Amino acid sequence: MSVLGIGVGPAFGRAAASIIPDIVYDGNTKAWYDYQDLTTITVDGAGRVSRWNDKLGSGHDLIQANGADMPLLTATGVLFDGVSEVMRVGFLYSQPEQIYMAFRQVTFTATNRFFDGFLANTGRLDQSAVSPNIYAIATAQSADNPNLAINTFGILRLLFSGASSSLQINETIATLWDCGGGFMNGCSIGSYGGGGSFGNIEVKEIFLRIEDTAPNQTDIYNYINVHNELGL
């Protein structure tokens, strides 16, 4: 196993969870973005992020070439302003798509989007109706989940897998539904895949993977929790 060595506390459980699970390297990780790994992030003099590289070196790197649309690297994550900031990458990524994201919704505006597929409406997470509700959809009906309070960091576990899809925040009960059959074919963080509907979010870490078993989900969730010192 690879040992991170960050955030390791005195308790055995905490120390064990800070070890990167072997499954991260099993070939099913399509991309892994970590704001704490500054070797993977390119910023300008104002701290604006133009490139956020996949830690595994796949080349599936999030890009934003326009300075006005670059998110801000802060002490606690990569902050998207909800106005124009977005980063994108296109690559072969199809269902079953397993997404983990440590983030917070800074403000709430119904229909604003946290992420999408590389183009548009092919695997998305939006704010919906009444704060703090979020919903996910590929091409069929949406799944709603109200368990991420505004301005509070949490961990998303989202599976786009047809009729076996699930949406979970932290360790609350997952929402199960049929997401439809759309493929993400990459990822857009901070907006609608085609541009617009920008989300005001701050992101710490993202894993884009193929569908995980329940034990593997737990291992990755626990690692993200400890690595980012979320205390969930």
N, C-alpha and C positions, 0 to 999 in steps of 0.2 A: 504493500500500500504506500501511497504518497502522503507524507505528513506535512500539513500546512504550517503548524506552529504558531497560529494566530488565535487569540482569544481562548486559550486553553486554561481552564480553571482547575481548582484543586479536586473537584469531584470526578470520579472515574467516568461517569456517564458523559460529562461535558468534554473531557479529554478525548474519549472515544469518538464522540460525534464530530470533533474538529479534524478528524482524519478524513481526507477525501475518499469517498467510497470507490472501490475498484470498478464498480459498474460505470462510473463516469468515463472510463477508458475502454468500454466494451464494444465500441463501434457504433452504438446507437445514439451518441451525443452528436447532433448536427451542428451545434454552436453553443458556446459558453462564454458569457460576458460578465466580468467581475470588476466593479469600479475600484476595488482596493488594489488591483494589479495594474499599477501605473505604467508598466512596460507595454500594456495592450491599448493604452489610450493616448491619442494625439490631441493636444490642446494648443490654442494660440495664446498670446500674451495675456488675454483677458479670461483665460480658463474655459473658452468655448471649445467643445469637442467636435472635431472633424472626422475622427475615425475611432471606432471602438472594436478592437480585434477579437476574434474568437481565440480563447486561451489555448485551444488544442491545435491551432495553426492550420485549420482547414481552408483558410481564405474566405470563409463566410463572415466577412467583416462589415459591421454597420458603418455607413458612410453618410456624411453631409458636407457637400462642397461649398454651399452658400453660407457665408459668414452670418448673415442675418437669421438663418434658420438653424444654427447650431445650438444644442443644449449646453447647459453650464455644468462643469464638474465642481461639486461642492465637497465639503468635508464629510457629507453623509450619503452621497450618491450622485447620479447624473440627473439633473433637473430639467424637465421639459416645461415650457412656459404656458402651454395651452393656447397659444396665439399662432405660432408659425413653425415651431421647432419639431423636427422629425429626423430620424435616421433610418436608413433602409438597406436591405441586402436581398438579392435574389439568388436562389439555389434550389435544387431539387429537394422538395420537402412535401411529403404527401401523408395522408392519414394511414395509420393512427399516429397523430402528432401529440406528444406529451410536453407541456410547457410548465415550467416552474419560474416564478418571478417574485423576488423580494422587492416590495415597492410601497409607496403611499399615494393615495389620491389627495393632492394638496387642496384643491377646491372642487366643487361639484357643479357641473352644468349638464343637464340631461342631453343625451346623444353625443357628447364628446367622447372621443375614442382613445383608448390607451395603446392598443396595438391592432394590427391587421396583417393579412398576408402581404406579399410583396406588391401586388397590384391592388385589388379592391374587393372587399366583402367575401373573402375566402377563408377567414379564420380570425375573428375579431373579438375584442373585449371593449365594451362601452359602458358609460354611465347611463342609467335609465330611470325615468320617472322621478321617484322621490329619493333624496339623499338618505343613506349612502349607497343605494342599490347599484350593483353592476350586473351586466348580462353578457353572455357569450353566444355566438352564433357562427355557423359556417354558411350553409345555404338553406337550412330549414328553420324551425321555430327556435326561439331563444330560451336560455336558462338563466334565471335570476338568482342573485345571491346578495343579501344585505349585510354581510358579516365583516366588512372592512370599514371601520369608522374613518371619517374624514381626518386627514392629517396624522394618521397612525400607520406605522409600518407593519406590514403583514406579509404572509407568503401565500401566493396563488399556486394552486395545482389545477391545471386545466388539461383535459384530454378531449381532443377532437377525434372521435372514432365512431361515426355513424350513430346507430341506435344505442351504442355503449358509451356515449360521451358523459363526462362528469366535470363539474365545476366546484372547487373547494377552496375555502379561505381558512388558513391556519388549520386547526384540528376540529373545526365545526363540521356538522353533517354536510356531506357533498350533495349538490343538486345533480340529479341524473336526467338525461334527456337525449333526444335524437337530433344531432347537430346538422344533419345533411351530409352531402358528399364532397364539398369543396376542398381543394388542396391549397395550402398557404403558399407553396413555392417560394419560400423565403420569409421575410418579416419586415414590417414597418413599425417602429416604436415611436409613439407620440402622436399618431394621427391615423386617419383613414388611408388605406393603401394607395388610393388615387389622389391623395392630397385633400386637406380640409378636415373639419371636425377634430381639431387638435385637443389633446388631453393634458391637463396640468398635473403631471405626476413626477415623482422622484424615484429612480430605479437604482437598486443596489446590485442585484445579481439576477441573471437569467440563464436558464438551461433550456435549450430546444432539443428534445429527444424524441425517439420512437417510444411507443407505449411501454410503460413499466409495470411490473407486478406490484402488488401492494407492499411487500417487504422492501422492494427497491425504491418505491416512492417514499417510504418512511425514512430510509437511509439518506436519500438526497434532501428531503425536507429537514431532517435533523442537522445535517451538515450546513445547509443554508442558514438555519436558525442560529447555530453557534458561531459560524464564520462571521456573520453580520451582527452578532451580539444583540439579537432581537428579544431574547428572554421569553419566547412564547412557550 
